[in-house]
Amino acid sequence: MAKGFTLIELLITIALMAIILAFAGPGFQELIQRNQVRSITDEFFTGFNMARSEAIKRNTQVTICASSTGASCDAANWDSGWAMFVDENGDGDVNGAEPVVQTGSQLPGGYTLRGTASVANSITLNPDGSVRGIAGSFRVCSPEADVTKSRAIKFLQGGRPRMEEGTDQCP
């Protein structure tokens, strides 16, 4: 006696799989986007906390800036990547021998990381861990710019950040 599937059984199984995938596909896409937003936010949040720690440890200013190369503050927005460096002269830009401590890579296509006007291109942490200047926030959005899938990193002048689900706007 032969063992295996008949052609009809195989076609019915394939048809059922196609129907299940047709209903589950959009849900998986949304899950993937939410996880990508969470991953981007977590990476930047961790980098910000590291910058705060480095400023306190080294007793000097540490700046995080938008950077496409990781070696200079040259990017128009944070989507291109970022660089964290010891800002020895306090000018908010990587100069000479100022060490770059960490970099963040360019975001996947369509995802955005934007700061409020007070942190448009850079944010500097003082030796006591506080934020120099005005406090602000960053928001991470998915390609659809759906605020329900977005996350925000908000920080006060004291320097401690906090994450929130959803933002008031996405670009």
Disulfide bonds with the S-S distance in Angstrom:
Cys65-Cys73 2.00
Cys141-Cys170 2.01
